Amino acid sequence: MTILVAGTLDDDEWRMWWPLLQAALPEERLVREGVEGGDAADIDVALVANPPPGTLQGLPNLKLIQSLWAGVDKLLADATLPAHVPIARMVDPAMTDAMAQTALWAVLALHRGYFEYAAQQRAGVWKQQSALRRADEVTVAILGMGELGRRCARALTEQSYAVAGWSRGDGAAALPSLLARADIVLDLLPLTPATRGLFNAATFAQMRRGASFINLARGAHVVDADLLAALDAGQLEHAVLDVFSTEPLPPAHPYWSHPRVTMLPHVAAPTDPRSAAPIAAANVRALRAGQPLANLVDRARGY
Ligand SMILES: NC(=O)c1ccc[n+]([C@@H]2O[C@H](COP(=O)([O-])OP(=O)(O)OC[C@H]3O[C@@H](n4cnc5c(N)ncnc54)[C@H](OP(=O)(O)O)[C@@H]3O)[C@@H](O)[C@H]2O)c1
């Protein structure tokens, strides 16, 4: 049988991924979508990185779709995705560590005023903030306590922050009271119909005045105009944004120059092909051996 590798990767990314996937699966025949031809009936596994919609239709013997990315919202949005083929996503401890590093950086910078000090340096101002709060006096609400959220909670707890988590099992009714007591709200939710636009005028109003917001998950969680309004009204102190509804963020977008927005270009926790390729390969081998597949996506939940 044959493994199809498909995705919207640029040439540099392909050059990185291709030898690593081949090295991780030396016993398999890999073909790259659109490069090598072959019989569609031979393909039983697809390794994918957000392939263009329609890529995975017409593969009658497909048994596993293994995403090389952690988030599967774009993949699941493909209406032609074969209905009964299991989908696994990427869960990689190296990526999880990277997310914890970014979350810790953002929380530390917000709590200790490092973003303000950076602005002061640009303005030639020497000014020490008074009345520093201890970390245990800073409540960080983590929305989404999955693989990434739990790891971030551990990193923040180790630094003495007061961490409170929210996941689907807690229900929507638990959210307002959590938002009301958080100094920093950290978004690590998947993008699903339930979380799209979750951060809007109503939820920003439920947050404590002067709270800050960190989005390391998906841009479409946020109603951008409402976030800008909350920042401009002083309801929110600062936003740290790694992800955007449109990426790259268009040059004219107000986030670029907003004094209380700190941006990253979707780098909070990039997939590292060196660790991810063997993880994808392990799931292919589990399939071949008839063993349970890891990190399966529940299509009905959307993550
Ligand atoms: N910026 C980056 O570089 C980057 C990198 C990787 C991933 N991401 C994003 O991070 C997201 C999370 O990744 P993960 O691996 O931690 O996902 P995960 O393990 O699937 O965890 C998702 C968490 O969100 C919770 N959740 C889902 N829907 C919810 C809802 N409607 N209300 C409340 N909680 C809800 C889940 O609750 P339950 O525990 O109750 O199921 C779970 O705790 C990914 O989907 C991706 O979009 C971003």
The ligand as a MOL file (V3000), in Angstrom:
LIG
                    3D

  0  0  0     0  0            999 V3000
M  V30 BEGIN CTAB
M  V30 COUNTS 48 52 0 0 0
M  V30 BEGIN ATOM
M  V30 1 N -0.5710 29.1030 17.9030 0
M  V30 2 C 0.0000 27.9560 17.6980 0
M  V30 3 O 1.1860 27.9050 17.3280 0
M  V30 4 C -0.7620 26.6890 17.9220 0
M  V30 5 C -0.0710 25.4700 17.9120 0
M  V30 6 C -0.7730 24.3050 18.1810 0
M  V30 7 C -2.1340 24.3510 18.4590 0
M  V30 8 N -2.7800 25.5440 18.4600 0 CHG=1
M  V30 9 C -4.2240 25.6050 18.7660 0
M  V30 10 O -4.4340 25.1450 20.0970 0
M  V30 11 C -5.6500 24.3900 20.1100 0
M  V30 12 C -5.7070 23.4930 21.3230 0
M  V30 13 O -4.7900 22.4200 21.1880 0
M  V30 14 P -4.7760 21.1660 22.1810 0
M  V30 15 O -3.8000 20.2100 21.6390 0
M  V30 16 O -4.6140 21.6080 23.5920 0 CHG=-1
M  V30 17 O -6.2770 20.6370 21.9910 0
M  V30 18 P -7.0590 19.5130 22.7970 0
M  V30 19 O -6.0920 18.6130 23.5040 0
M  V30 20 O -8.0590 18.9210 21.8850 0
M  V30 21 O -7.8050 20.3310 23.9530 0
M  V30 22 C -8.8760 21.1810 23.6840 0
M  V30 23 C -9.4260 21.6960 25.0160 0
M  V30 24 O -10.4390 22.6700 24.7320 0
M  V30 25 C -11.6280 22.3050 25.4320 0
M  V30 26 N -12.8270 22.7160 24.6760 0
M  V30 27 C -13.1630 22.3570 23.4090 0
M  V30 28 N -14.3430 22.9260 23.0570 0
M  V30 29 C -14.7430 23.6390 24.1430 0
M  V30 30 C -15.8890 24.4400 24.4200 0
M  V30 31 N -16.8530 24.6070 23.5080 0
M  V30 32 N -15.9810 25.0230 25.6160 0
M  V30 33 C -15.0230 24.8450 26.5630 0
M  V30 34 N -13.9070 24.1030 26.3650 0
M  V30 35 C -13.7810 23.5090 25.1660 0
M  V30 36 C -11.5560 20.8030 25.5680 0
M  V30 37 O -12.4520 20.4020 26.6040 0
M  V30 38 P -12.5750 18.8510 27.0760 0
M  V30 39 O -11.3110 18.5810 27.8660 0
M  V30 40 O -13.7940 18.8770 27.9470 0
M  V30 41 O -12.6960 18.0280 25.8340 0
M  V30 42 C -10.0700 20.6160 25.8600 0
M  V30 43 O -9.8140 20.8500 27.2330 0
M  V30 44 C -5.6120 23.6650 18.7640 0
M  V30 45 O -6.9030 23.2560 18.3810 0
M  V30 46 C -5.0440 24.7190 17.8480 0
M  V30 47 O -6.0910 25.4860 17.2960 0
M  V30 48 C -2.1150 26.7050 18.2120 0
M  V30 END ATOM
M  V30 BEGIN BOND
M  V30 1 1 1 2
M  V30 2 2 2 3
M  V30 3 1 2 4
M  V30 4 1 4 5
M  V30 5 2 4 48
M  V30 6 2 5 6
M  V30 7 1 6 7
M  V30 8 2 7 8
M  V30 9 1 8 9
M  V30 10 1 8 48
M  V30 11 1 9 10
M  V30 12 1 9 46
M  V30 13 1 10 11
M  V30 14 1 11 12
M  V30 15 1 11 44
M  V30 16 1 12 13
M  V30 17 1 13 14
M  V30 18 2 14 15
M  V30 19 1 14 16
M  V30 20 1 14 17
M  V30 21 1 17 18
M  V30 22 2 18 19
M  V30 23 1 18 20
M  V30 24 1 18 21
M  V30 25 1 21 22
M  V30 26 1 22 23
M  V30 27 1 23 24
M  V30 28 1 23 42
M  V30 29 1 24 25
M  V30 30 1 25 26
M  V30 31 1 25 36
M  V30 32 1 26 27
M  V30 33 1 26 35
M  V30 34 2 27 28
M  V30 35 1 28 29
M  V30 36 1 29 30
M  V30 37 2 29 35
M  V30 38 1 30 31
M  V30 39 2 30 32
M  V30 40 1 32 33
M  V30 41 2 33 34
M  V30 42 1 34 35
M  V30 43 1 36 37
M  V30 44 1 36 42
M  V30 45 1 37 38
M  V30 46 2 38 39
M  V30 47 1 38 40
M  V30 48 1 38 41
M  V30 49 1 42 43
M  V30 50 1 44 45
M  V30 51 1 44 46
M  V30 52 1 46 47
M  V30 END BOND
M  V30 END CTAB
M  END
